[in-house]
Amino acid sequence: MRRFQIVGLTGPTGAGKSTVSKCFERFGFKVVNADEIARSVMEPGSVCVAQLALAFGRSILDPDGNLNRRRLAEKAFAAPNATQLLNDITHPQIFLRTLKVCHEYIDAGERRILFDAPVLFESSSDIMCDCVVSVVAPKEVRIERLMKRDGLPRESIEKRISAQHPDEFYTKRSDFVIDGGAALADVDSQAKKIIEALLQTEIEQGKLI
């Protein structure tokens, strides 16, 4: 009998996934963050960085060999085919590293795992999840959040958002949906209700997560 559960968390940029992730963490879930995994596979000298430089040009690298994420984003989100190329290079390596990290946590005795991944479906990483929670929010809310968070001009943010999927892409593939455009307290409340439902389901099924 399986005695652990992996919950996938996804949604478009700026929708509010970090708020939901923190709520799950407070309830004892071990959070595996895809962005952190991505940074680990894109370290200087890595195979992933070499492939990205070959695909997008060495201008995406700083003099010390570090990946300049802003330059990469400018090129990768300039057109759909460029975004797809970025995904084709990074997704397989992120997936394998994620699988490794999850198994390490499970072997260490962790029973509640949340995989926070903006491209959960695109990378087919949802196949490792028992259920999926998506967070969506109005476009204007996301733009304002990202401008404040990343310090980028509106035009750059809009270009990034236009390269992503509409809300329906996430909602129709998910088991639970959270309105990330709501007030912070309401987002937290929505997340708690989902967590409680997951815990109750496991109790009824006689499982431990």
N, C-alpha and C positions, 0 to 999 in steps of 0.2 A: 504494500500500500504506500502511495506517495505521502510523505509527511512534510511537504513544503509546497509553497505556491509562489509563482512569479507573476506579478501584475505589471502589465505594460502601461506606460503613461506617455501620451503623445498629443500633438496639436501644432498649429502653426506658430511661427515666431511671434513672441510678444503676447500670447494669449493668456499667460498666467500659470504655466506649468510649475514654476519654481514654488509658488505659493502652495499648490496642491502637494508637491513633493515633500515640502516641510511638514505638512499635516500628516502624511503617511509615515514620515520618519518619527514623529512624536508618538505614533501608535506602535512603534517597534519594528517598522519595516526597514530593512537594510537597503539603502538607495544606491543603485548602480547608474551613474550618469553617463549617457552616451557622449556628451560633449567632452567630458574628462577622458573618456576612453579614446575619443578622436585625437585629443591632444597627445596622448601617450603613443599613438601609432604614427604621429606626425613629428616625432622628435628629429632633430638634425641628424642627418646620415641614415635615416630609416629608408626602407624600400618605398614606403608610401610617398615620402617627400621627393624622392628621386623620380618617381613616376609622375607626380604632379608637376615638377619642374620641366620634365620632358613634354608633358601635354600642354602646359600653359606658358612655358617660357621661364627662364631663370630670373626674370624680373620679379617673380613672386617670392624670391628669397632675399633676405637681408645679407649684408656682406659676411656675417658670421655663420651663414648657412641656415639660420632660423627661418621658418615659414612666416611670411608677412601675410597675416590673415585678411587684412583689409585689401591688399592688392589681389589676393586670390579671389576674394568675394567679388571684386569689381569685374574680374574676368569671367568667373564661373557663373555669375548671375546675369551676365550681359545678354545671353540668349539661351533658349531651352536646350539646344544641343550641347552647349558648354556646361550647363548644370547637370545634364545627364552624364557627361564625361567625368565630371567631378564625382558623381555618385558611383559610377562604375569602378572608379579607382579606390574610393575610400570605404564604401559600404561592406565589401567582403572582409576587409581587414578589421573593421570595427566590430562586425558580427562575431568573428572568431575570437577576438580579444574579450568581448562581452561574455561569450559562452564560457570562456576560461575563468573569468572573474566570478561569474555566478556559481560555477561548480566549486570554486575555492570557498565561497561563503557557505554553500550547502555542506561541504565536507567539514567545515569548521563549526557546524551546528546551527547556522542561521536557517530559520524556517519561514521568514516573511521577507520577500525581496520585491522591490519596486524598480523596474527598469525604465528610467526616464529617457526617452528617445524621440526627438523631433521627427526623425525619418524612420519610425518603427515599421510602417507598412512598406515604404519604398525599399527598405533593405531586407524585407521579408523576415525581420527579427520577431515579428508577432507570432511566428510558429513556436517560439520557445515560451510563450506566455499562456497562462491559464485563462486570463481575461484581460481586456484592454479598456482603459479610461482615456477619453479624449477631452481636451480643454480647448474651447473656441471662444472668440471674442470679436466684436465689431472691428472692421478694418481701421477706422479712425482711432479707436482706443489703442490698437496695436502700434500704429504709427507714432502716436504721442509717447508711448512707453519706450519704444526703441530709440527715438530721437533723444530722449532723456537718458536712457541707459548707455547707449553706444556713442553718443555725441556726434552722430552722423547727420548730414543734411537730409531734408525730407525726400529729395529726389532719389538719393541712394537707398533710403528705407523703402520707398515705394517700388523701386526696381527689385529689391530683394523679395518683397511680399508678392509682387506679380509673378515671380518665378515659383511660388509655392501653390499648393492646391487650395481649392475653395473649402469652406467648412464641411460641406457634404461629404467630401472625400474621407474625412476623419469620422464624422458622426455615423455614417452608414456602416462602417466597419468595426465600430466599438460596442462594447457591452454597456458602458456607462458614458454619459456626456455631462460635462460641467460647463456652466456659463462663466467663463473667466472675465467677462466684461462687467460683472456685478461688483458690488462693494466687497472689500477684502474679507470682512466678517462673513458675508454670504457665501463667498467662494470656499472659505474654510468650513462652513456649515455643510455645504454640498459634498465636500470631500469626506467629512466625518460620517455622513449618512451612507456613503458608498462603502467606507471601511467597515462600518457596523454591519452592513448587509453581507459583506464578504465573510466577516467573522462568524456571523450567525449561520450562514450557509455551511461553513466548515463544521460548526458545532453540530448542526442537524445531520450532517453526513458522517459524523463520528470521526472526523479527521483532526489533526493538529497542524496548524501552520505557524 
